[in-house]
Amino acid sequence: MTRRELLIGAGAGALGVLLVSCTPEPAPTRTPTRTPTPLPTTKVPTPAASMRSEWATDPFSRGAVSYTRIGVQSATRQTLAEPVQGRVYFAGEATDVDNPGTMRGAIHSGESAAMRLRATVEAGERIAVIGAGLAGATVAADLADLDVEVTVFEARDRVGGRIHSEIDDDWPLPVQLGGWLVGADDDTAALAETVELATAMWRSAEGAIEPPVNAPLESAIAAAQALPADVSLTEALTATGADPEEPTLAALLAYLATTTGAEAEKLSAWFPPAMPLAAAQGFIGDLTAFVQERLGDAQLTLSSPVTRIAYDDSGVSLRLGTGESTSFDRVVVTVPLGVLQREGIEFAPPLPFAHRGALNALGMGHIETIWLRYDEPFWDTEATIWHVVGDQQSVDGGLVLENTVAVRTWINLLPVTGENLLVGIVGGDDAETFAELKEEGALLSALTSLELFLPSAATG
Ligand SMILES: Cc1cc2nc3c(=O)[nH]c(=O)nc-3n(C[C@H](O)[C@H](O)[C@H](O)COP(=O)(O)OP(=O)(O)OC[C@H]3O[C@@H](n4cnc5c(N)ncnc54)[C@H](O)[C@@H]3O)c2cc1C
């Protein structure tokens, strides 16, 4: 077991040493975490309850979202979506060219896979769908009117995959541990009840600062797209004279990482991600119910990881984690890119080179989220999206933290729901580190990041 030291100096100057284990449990999703004793290390009050995700270590996601690496064509995703021998089909956010890494992309990929199948299947066929996330549920829904038998195999004991609305008596709203934010005019907003997150606040240790605009990022991308070879977003920015280390631009890039899951230095400028949202909609309804409804009458087998897919011209055979094998005419694989990259499923024969090349070319990024519930709010701002700019320092300079993670993006649900809820989102390398932290370290990271939003800091 690897251990790392987390040095905490309290405001009064006392030093404490907390040993934090960095070896995560391979749990599919995080269970509710309670905080029985106050943390003596930050001025931000300890929440009544907290809950966080752990997608990075989850064996059935191995990360949060796919991203397009430097030098990789977006058509690579099309290659990944190509059926193999008319028997093995692919869907899932990573296979969607237009909106990868999103709920919208996942749904669209399911629609595309179902359309391909509809052109091929014959009456009475048996179709297996692997994965009961948005893509898998969409495939099942779109094949429901055909005379075919659809069976969905899901590794977890719940449906929804990387959308996960955790319903818990201690929480006034479903706790969204996966995807839950969409653009102001995104049509996926119809999936469940949403609230508008329309006002942003950017704050550094010096106080409120002017919100950054996406324009420098957009011009850097436009300039890079005229170059003979692809470069990273970081290189594109530097080439136009911008400094990606400058605190406000760094905060904008950290916000971008909460949707791409990757650092700007890993992202392609030729095939850039969607720009950071100034305003968004957040789901406060149960997204999992939507998936359940889309699965309809399809046979659903939970807690059934598929470990092997054997295929030939006549059909496919699936092996389950239990060792049991079962035969189908065709299969639709919707498991996350991270699972396929880590060979979570064996293919026999191996997938064609084009598919294996595409799997290795794309990147799997990291996003983690932490929800905090308070009995009383300690903040007094009406802004719904908060951004932390600059170094991770205590407001009064009394705190020394090592090996913790700055949670730079926060959603304040109080003004739009009346509930004292704050949601921290962290992306890219920080998210990977955040997932490795134990409860104390993760909570302390979150609370320390919130110091800038204490009312006493507002005039700082
Ligand atoms: C923390 C986080 C924040 C996000 N934020 C946003 C956001 O704000 N807006 C947005 O639009 N999108 C967001 N996303 C992305 C969005 O949630 C995903 O793109 C989408 O949910 C993916 O759906 P999918 O069906 O492609 O994959 P999944 O939902 O991952 O479904 C695949 C299913 O396959 C199952 N599976 C895996 N391995 C096996 C196996 N061997 N056998 C059987 N089943 C298996 C999994 O358990 C899973 O249920 C976020 C994702 C995360 C993790």
The ligand as an SDF file (V2000), in Angstrom:
LIG
                    3D

 53 58  0  0  0  0  0  0  0  0999 V2000
  -18.6220   12.5880  -13.1920 C   0  0  0  0  0  0  0  0  0  0  0  0
  -19.2140   12.7190  -14.5570 C   0  0  0  0  0  0  0  0  0  0  0  0
  -19.7440   13.9310  -14.9310 C   0  0  0  0  0  0  0  0  0  0  0  0
  -20.3120   14.0710  -16.1960 C   0  0  0  0  0  0  0  0  0  0  0  0
  -20.8680   15.2530  -16.5180 N   0  0  0  0  0  0  0  0  0  0  0  0
  -21.5890   15.3520  -17.6480 C   0  0  0  0  0  0  0  0  0  0  0  0
  -22.3520   16.4980  -17.9000 C   0  0  0  0  0  0  0  0  0  0  0  0
  -22.3800   17.4200  -17.0660 O   0  0  0  0  0  0  0  0  0  0  0  0
  -23.0660   16.5830  -19.0530 N   0  0  0  0  0  0  0  0  0  0  0  0
  -23.0790   15.5480  -19.9610 C   0  0  0  0  0  0  0  0  0  0  0  0
  -23.7670   15.6660  -20.9790 O   0  0  0  0  0  0  0  0  0  0  0  0
  -22.3780   14.4220  -19.7310 N   0  0  0  0  0  0  0  0  0  0  0  0
  -21.6470   14.2960  -18.6010 C   0  0  0  0  0  0  0  0  0  0  0  0
  -20.9700   13.1550  -18.3300 N   0  0  0  0  0  0  0  0  0  0  0  0
  -20.9040   12.1150  -19.3680 C   0  0  0  0  0  0  0  0  0  0  0  0
  -22.1800   11.2720  -19.4520 C   0  0  0  0  0  0  0  0  0  0  0  0
  -22.5920   10.9090  -18.1600 O   0  0  0  0  0  0  0  0  0  0  0  0
  -21.8230   10.0350  -20.2820 C   0  0  0  0  0  0  0  0  0  0  0  0
  -21.3490   10.4580  -21.5560 O   0  0  0  0  0  0  0  0  0  0  0  0
  -22.9990    9.0960  -20.5120 C   0  0  0  0  0  0  0  0  0  0  0  0
  -23.7380    8.8740  -19.3510 O   0  0  0  0  0  0  0  0  0  0  0  0
  -22.4270    7.7930  -21.0600 C   0  0  0  0  0  0  0  0  0  0  0  0
  -23.4620    6.8920  -21.3570 O   0  0  0  0  0  0  0  0  0  0  0  0
  -23.1040    5.5140  -22.0530 P   0  0  0  0  0  0  0  0  0  0  0  0
  -24.3550    4.7530  -22.1980 O   0  0  0  0  0  0  0  0  0  0  0  0
  -22.2770    5.7730  -23.2650 O   0  0  0  0  0  0  0  0  0  0  0  0
  -22.1080    4.7760  -21.0460 O   0  0  0  0  0  0  0  0  0  0  0  0
  -22.3970    4.2690  -19.5650 P   0  0  0  0  0  0  0  0  0  0  0  0
  -23.3890    5.1230  -18.9110 O   0  0  0  0  0  0  0  0  0  0  0  0
  -21.0880    4.1090  -18.9160 O   0  0  0  0  0  0  0  0  0  0  0  0
  -23.0750    2.8430  -19.7950 O   0  0  0  0  0  0  0  0  0  0  0  0
  -22.3070    1.6890  -20.0170 C   0  0  0  0  0  0  0  0  0  0  0  0
  -22.8060    0.5940  -19.0940 C   0  0  0  0  0  0  0  0  0  0  0  0
  -22.0070   -0.5740  -19.3230 O   0  0  0  0  0  0  0  0  0  0  0  0
  -21.8690   -1.2410  -18.0870 C   0  0  0  0  0  0  0  0  0  0  0  0
  -20.7220   -2.1510  -18.1840 N   0  0  0  0  0  0  0  0  0  0  0  0
  -19.4050   -1.8700  -18.1130 C   0  0  0  0  0  0  0  0  0  0  0  0
  -18.6750   -2.9810  -18.2830 N   0  0  0  0  0  0  0  0  0  0  0  0
  -19.5550   -3.9980  -18.4500 C   0  0  0  0  0  0  0  0  0  0  0  0
  -19.4230   -5.4010  -18.6760 C   0  0  0  0  0  0  0  0  0  0  0  0
  -18.2340   -5.9850  -18.7780 N   0  0  0  0  0  0  0  0  0  0  0  0
  -20.5550   -6.1530  -18.8050 N   0  0  0  0  0  0  0  0  0  0  0  0
  -21.7900   -5.5710  -18.7070 C   0  0  0  0  0  0  0  0  0  0  0  0
  -21.9650   -4.2540  -18.4980 N   0  0  0  0  0  0  0  0  0  0  0  0
  -20.8610   -3.4790  -18.3780 C   0  0  0  0  0  0  0  0  0  0  0  0
  -21.6700   -0.1200  -17.1040 C   0  0  0  0  0  0  0  0  0  0  0  0
  -21.9350   -0.5420  -15.7760 O   0  0  0  0  0  0  0  0  0  0  0  0
  -22.6580    0.9170  -17.6110 C   0  0  0  0  0  0  0  0  0  0  0  0
  -23.9140    0.7990  -16.9760 O   0  0  0  0  0  0  0  0  0  0  0  0
  -20.3550   12.9720  -17.0950 C   0  0  0  0  0  0  0  0  0  0  0  0
  -19.8340   11.7520  -16.7150 C   0  0  0  0  0  0  0  0  0  0  0  0
  -19.2700   11.6190  -15.4500 C   0  0  0  0  0  0  0  0  0  0  0  0
  -18.7300   10.2850  -15.0410 C   0  0  0  0  0  0  0  0  0  0  0  0
  1  2  1  0
  2  3  1  0
  2 52  2  0
  3  4  2  0
  4  5  1  0
  4 50  1  0
  5  6  2  0
  6  7  1  0
  6 13  1  0
  7  8  2  0
  7  9  1  0
  9 10  1  0
 10 11  2  0
 10 12  1  0
 12 13  2  0
 13 14  1  0
 14 15  1  0
 14 50  1  0
 15 16  1  0
 16 17  1  0
 16 18  1  0
 18 19  1  0
 18 20  1  0
 20 21  1  0
 20 22  1  0
 22 23  1  0
 23 24  1  0
 24 25  2  0
 24 26  1  0
 24 27  1  0
 27 28  1  0
 28 29  2  0
 28 30  1  0
 28 31  1  0
 31 32  1  0
 32 33  1  0
 33 34  1  0
 33 48  1  0
 34 35  1  0
 35 36  1  0
 35 46  1  0
 36 37  1  0
 36 45  1  0
 37 38  2  0
 38 39  1  0
 39 40  1  0
 39 45  2  0
 40 41  1  0
 40 42  2  0
 42 43  1  0
 43 44  2  0
 44 45  1  0
 46 47  1  0
 46 48  1  0
 48 49  1  0
 50 51  2  0
 51 52  1  0
 52 53  1  0
M  END
$$$$
